[in-house]
């Protein structure tokens, strides 16, 4: 073909992030259109052939929350088949089946806006280290000034 494959028709306000898992599956995070006054942010996993992976969440979709997030995020597949999702000030780790890893952060989530470094603005970069820690660059607004920070979280999101 022409090198393009239509994975699915996703009606969405905005894509947040996408990544390729080690096994070739495609991961996408996006905001869904208005659902009862909310704009859920969801993750969908596709098989290599473009079909939704029924082993992930419900019919290939996991609802990550009801906040509306405009802008880029990060998806970081890990070597243990889980994936770290960063959107807004939230970091969530999902297991292979799409369930939230409750051992990560607090209740499966780490919040960047709770670090005491001022008002969180946005994440500018994210990578895993060889020992599975997460290194993030982010901007905060503190005392009238925007500041940049480099964070290194432990492998359990602390």
N, C-alpha and C positions, 0 to 999 in steps of 0.2 A: 504494500500500500504506500501511502504518502508519509508514513511515519507518525500519523496522528490517530489516536483512538479516542472516541467519545466514551467516557467512562459511565456517565449517567447524566441525566438532566437534573441539575441541582438548582432549584430556584432559591436564590440567596441574596441578601443585601451585600455581604462582603465575605470574600475568602480571607482567612487569617493566616494560614500556613499550610504547607504540604511537605511530605517527605516520602522517601522510599525506604521500606524496611529491608533488613538483610535478606529476607526470603523473597523479595521482589514485590510484595504487596505495596499498594499505594495508600498513604494516609493523608486525609484532608480535614482541616478544621475550618468551619465557616459559621456565620450567623444565619439562622433560618429567618424567613419573613415573619411578620407579626403573627403570633400564636396566642390569642386571648390577651392581647395587650403586652405581651412579652416578646423578646427576640432571643430565643435560646441559642447559645453557642454550642455547636455539636461537632463531633468527630465522626468521620465515616472511613471505613477501611474497605478497599477494593482488592479483589484477587488480581493476579496478573492478566487474566482475560477480560477485566473490566467489570465483572459482576461484583455485587456487594457480598462481603464475607459474612455469611449467616452465623459464624462462630464468634463474631465480635458484637457485643451489645445486643440490640434488638434489630434484626435484619441488617446488620452491618453498621448501625448507628448508636453512638453513646451521647447522651445529653450531658454537657459539662456544666451547665448553669443557665440562669436566665438573664445575666447581664448582657447589655449590648456593647460590643467592643468593635470599634472601627480602627483598623490599622493592622500592622503586621504582628505576627506571633512566631513561635518556634515550636517545632516538633522534633524531638530527639529520640529516635529509637535506641534502645540499649541492647547490650549483648545477651541479656536474659529474656528477650522477647517482650519486655515491657516497653512503654514509650512515655517520655516526659513531655507534657504539653504546657507551653507558656503562652498565656494570653492576658493582656492587661497586667494587673499586679499579681495574678494567680499562677502558681505552678502546681500541676497535678500529675501524678504518675498513675498510669493505667496498666493493669496486667494484660496478658495476651488476649483474654476473653472480653476485655473492655471494662471490667470492674475496677473501681478505684482501689489502689493499694493503700490500705488503711495504716500501714506502717510508715508511710511517707509523710513528713511534715506533721501537721495536726489533723487527724481524720482524713489523711490522703492528700492534703493540700498544704502548700507553703505560701504565705502572703508577703509580698515584697513591701507593701505599704505599712506593715506592722514592725518594721525594723528600727523606727525611731530616727530615721535620717531625713525627715521632712516628708513633704507630699510626693508620692511616687509619680513619675511622669511616664516613662516608657523604657522597655528593654531594647538595647541596641545590638546585643550579640549573646550567644549562648553556645557552649560546647561541653561535652563530657571529658573528664580527664581519664587516663588509663585505669585509675582506681575507682572509677564511677562516681566521682564528685562532679558537681555541676558548677561551672564558672560562668558568671553572667556579668555583662556590662549593662548598666542602667543609669538613667538620669533621674534626679530628684530635685525638688524645688524647696529650698531651705533659706529662711530669713531674706527673702527677696532675690535670691540668686539660684540659678539652675546649676547643679553640681553633678558631676559624673562619678560613679562608683564602680569598682570591680568587686564582685562578691564571689566567694567560693563556699558552696553549701556542701555538707557531708552527703554521703550516698543515701541517707534517709531524709534529706530535705531540711536539716537543721542548720 
